[in-house]
Amino acid sequence: MNKYLVELIGTFFLVLTIGCTVISGLEHMAPLAIGTALMVMIYAGGHISGGHYNPGVTLACFLRGKCSAADLIPYWVSQVLGAVLAAFVVKYLYGAPETAAAAITGDGVGKSLLAEFLFSFAIAWMVLNVATAKGTEGNSFYGLAIGFTVLMGAYAVGGISGGAFNSAVAVGAGLMDLIHMPSIWIHVAANLVGGVIAARAFKSLAGDQG
């Protein structure tokens, strides 16, 4: 139960940071704040739950053999619940954004799918290599590396897709009107597929270091 609570807490503070920085008008600082929030939550809870805070990462770890089948769904539930709770807290603190997110339509769907997939893959790939590989075992930089991967993605393609790279974040952002609710499937599909491909790439390429 402890690891599920850690996943809930970590995801809660990640989504809380996203909502507060964006709705308060600090969009230009949001990527830095979000990457920092993820980094500190990973350092805080990584030794207990692995510090996933992302359903795509949990799926990648499951396929890589570092998350049990019994933990897969409880991790997802904890992550989504943490995101939902954070969304309600943000709405209480700041209310809704002045302008709700528009639907993703036309060629924006393909662009958003690609953007979300690429950085969902990058995040899961980073986690597998810095937090689960034998060659990097016991390192002290894993939280920083993962947090900066999210920061990199948010700056690179946040203007295209919204920069969720995380199914739980997408749910929370949808509840805060930062992502158009009917468009959430784009973020969820890309996040989970990114996790699957990252796990396969890791198992194929890591070799003896896996």
Helices and strands as residue ranges (DSSP letters): H 2-23, G 27-29, H 30-49, H 55-64, H 69-94, H 107-131, G 134-136, H 142-161, H 167-175, G 181-183, H 184-205, G 207-209
